[in-house]
């Protein structure tokens, strides 16, 4: 990974706090999924849950404003 990153000057890594849910953008993503997009989902099995999760995450990956909002909400000292 480090070798690949060395050849990608446009990719910037940011260290996130080890465990501080309010400061981790990924916690915002899971809350958005759990309490929003998948709030009333009752999958028949784990495979169906996985399919729904992947579909929602793929959808979110194309919404730059949404992803920036997760980072900006965490107040990590930079804005996207």
TASUL-V114039 format. One record per run of one state. SS is the DSSP state (2 for helix, 1 for strand, 0 for the rest). FROM is the first residue (numbers start at 1). TO is the last residue. Records with the same first field share a line. If there is no record, write none. Layout:
BEGIN
SS=FROM-TO / FROM-TO
END
This chain:
BEGIN
0=1-1 / 7-20 / 24-24 / 38-45 / 62-63 / 74-80
2=2-6 / 21-23 / 25-37 / 46-61 / 64-73
END
